Structures are given as structure tokens and as C-alpha cells.
Amino acid sequence: MTMPQEDTTATRAFRALAHADTSVRLQAALAVGSTPDPGFVGGLVERCAVEPEFYVREMLTWALTRHAPSATVPALVGELRSDRARARSQALHTLSKIGDRGAWPAITPELLADADDEVARAAWRTAVALAPDGERAALAVRLARQLGRGGRETQLSLSRALIALGEAMLPALDAATTAPDPRVRAHALATERLWHDPEAGFEFAVEEAKRVVALGGEG
């Protein structure tokens, strides 16, 4: 890992990021983020790709947001091509927190359809956060192609992403309510229900949508 030469407190904390104790790693990430230095960025990004604990990864993301986007965004975009799913998902998550729309072109259709559900969910959230206004309808079309995918958590993530696009997603969602695949239709109808009634709850919306599909209706 690339680090500044000075043996500062932050440098010693940075070395502790590989410690076996989760609490030590958490405190180390906090220390590094509290004293930002461009020399830390590469190592922070590398650690994100292998850190097993969620809360430590969140602290690593926070530490990266404390650095200049000019240093962090290129390193994170590079991780999107990694063979490691965790590296891709955490890089996407961090890009969404940084919010630099200059990273938008890196959110490719391949990432939106990534075979790993966690990566795909992170890509959906990040794409919604970074998409320029003129790209939101096209993004909705790409997201709608994933309707019916995965289990409840994945489907809820996709529904939330589509809803977050606002009215720009309505044509794509409407088209999906008549898709040949009943899973796609049910997911589209559940998302449409949540759009109109956010208090309905996803489980209720899904069961209602399945009932409608089973009866041969479209909502």
C-alpha cells in the first residue's frame, strides 16, 4: 500500500487496518479519515475490496469521502473493473456517497446487470445518484430490464431505485407491466403500487401484484 513517508499517528493507524481485531480496524479507519492525505487513498480503496465487516467498510467509505474527489474517484472507477465482487460493490457504494457526477460514465450497462446481486444493487443505487437529468429515462429502461430478478431484497432495491428516478421511470415501468414473463409483470406492478402508495409495504405490494397477474390482469 502506498503511504506517506512520515511515521505519523495516522500512518500507524493506517497500518492497523489489517489487524485481526475488528474494533482496531474500525478505529484505524476513523483515524485515517480524520487526517486526510492523498497518499492514503490507494490503500483505503484496496482495503475496501477485502474488508469483511460491514461497519468497517462503512468507515473506510467515510474516510475516502474525506479526501478530494480528484484523488478518490479515479481510484474507485478503476475498482469497477475488478474481478472481486466486493471490490466492485464497495467502490460503487463509495462513489454514490461522494456524489461526483463525473463518475457517471463508469456506471456501465454491464454493472447494472452484474451477475452478483450485491454489485447490481450497488450499481442501481449509484446510477440513480449520479445520473444527469437527461439520462434518467434511459437509465429507467436499463433498470426495468432487471425486473423480476432475484429475491425480495434484490427486488425491493430495484423498486426503490426506479421510484427514486421519479416520473422519468413511468414509461419503462408501464411497459414492463405487460411483459410476457409473469415475474417481471408482478415486480413491475408491485413497484407501480409502491409509487402510488409508498405506505403500502413491499411484501403487500408483491402479493397483490401476484394476485393480479394470476388473474390475468395488469393492475
N, C-alpha and C positions, 0 to 999 in steps of 0.2 A: 504494500500500500504506500502511496506517495504521501509524505508528511513533511511539514516544515522542519527545518534543521534544529531549531531551538528546543531544548528539553523543557518545555513549559508545562504547567499543570494540565492544560488542555491536551497537549501531546500525550502525556502519560494516561490521561483519561481515554484518549482515543485508542491506545494500545489495549485498554481494558475491554474494548468492545468484543473481543474474542474470549472473554473469561467464561468459565463454566457456570458461574452463578448469574442467574437472570437479573437479580437486583443490581449486581455490579455493572452489567452491560447497560441496564436502564440508566443508571447514574452517569455512566460514561457518555452515553448519547446526549444526556442533558448537559453535561459539562462541555462537550464539543460544540453543541448548538449555542451555548451561552457565550462562547468566544469564537465566532466565525472566522475562518481563514480559508482562502481558496485552495490551499494545499490539502485540506481535509475532504474536499468534495469527492474525489475518486474513491477514496477508502470508504466513505459513507455509502456511496452507491454500491460498491462491492459488498458491503456488509448487509445491505438491504436484501440482496439476492440470496443470502444463505441464513439470515436470522430466523430461528424457528418460532419465536414468541411474538404474538400479535402486538402486545403493548410496547415491546422494544422496537418493533418495526415502525410503530406509530411515532415513537420518539425520534427514530432515525429520520423519518419523513419530516418531522418538525425541525430537526437540526438542518436538513437540507433547505427548508424554506427560509431559514435564517441567512442563507448565502445568496449572492446575486444570481438572478436567473441566467445571466450571460455565462456563468460558470456551471450552473446545475443542469440547465435544460439540454445542452448538447450531450452531456454525460448520460442523462436519463433516456434521451432519444436513442442513444446507442444501445442501451439495455433492451429496447423493444425488439431487437433482433436476436436476443439471447436464446439459446436452446433450453434454458431453465425457465419453467413456467413462473416460479416465484419471482425471478428477476423481472420478467415482463409485467406481471401483475403489480408488483410494488412500484416499479418505475411509472406505470400508468397512474397509479394512485397518487404518487408524489407529484406528477405533472398536473393532476387535477387540483391539488392543493396549491401549487404555485400559481396556476391560472394564467400562464403566459400563452396567449393565443398564437404566438409564433410556432408553437409545437403542434398546432392543428394538422398540418400536412403529414405528420408522422403517424396519425391515427388512421391506419390503412383499413381497407375492407377486410384484409386477412386477419387483423387483430380483432375486428368486430365479430368475426366468425371463428375465432380461435377455438381449437378443439378442447382446450382446458376451460371449464366453466368459470373458474375464478378469474382467469385472464380476460375472458369475454365480458364478464360483469364489470371488471375494472375499465375495460375499453369503452363500454357503453356509457358509464358514468363520466369518464374523462371526455369522451366525444361531445356529450351534451354540454359539459362545462366550457369547452373550448371552441365549439363550432361557431363560425361567424353567422350572422343573421341570414345571409343569402345562401347558406349551406344547410340550413336546418331541415328543410323539406326533403332534400336529397338524403340527408342522414336518416330521416324517419323511414324512408324507403328501405335503406340498408338494414336498419334495426328491425323493421317489420318482417324481413326475411328470416329472422331468428325466432319469430313467434312459434310457440308450441315446443320449444326446446327445453330439455332438462326437467328438473323437479320444481317444487314450489318456490324455493329460494331463488333459483335462476329465473323462473318466470316472473316472480314479483320484481326482481331487479330490472328486467326488461320492461315491464309495465311502467315502473317508476321512471325509467329513462325516457320512454315515449311520452308519458304525461308531462315530463319536465320540458319537452320541446314545445309544449303549448299547441296552439291551433295549427301550427305547421305540420303536425303529425296526423291530422284528421284524415286527409285523403288516403294516405297509406294504410291507416288503421281501418278505414271504411272498406277498402279493397280486400283486406285480409279477412273481414267477417264473412266473405263469400268464397274463401279458399276451399279447394277440394278436400284438403286434409282436415278432419274434424278436430284434431288437437290444435291446429292453427286457428280455426274458427272459434273454438272455445276460448283460447287465450286472448284472441282479439276482442271477443265480446266481453270478457272479464275486464280487460283494460278499458274498453269503452264505458263499462259500468262505473269503474273507478274514476274515470274522467268526469262523468256526470255527477257521481256521488262519492266523493273521497272518504266519507264516513262509513261506507258500506262494508269495508273489510275485504281483503283479498280472497280469503277462503270462501266467504259467502258469494263473492262475485264469480269465482271459478265454478262453484257448484251450480249456481244459477245459469251460468253460461253453458255448462254441460247439459243441463236440463233442456235448455233451448235448442242446442244442437241435436240432442237425441230426438226431440220432437220435430226436427226438420226445419226449424225456424232460423232467423238471422237477427233476432233481438227485438 
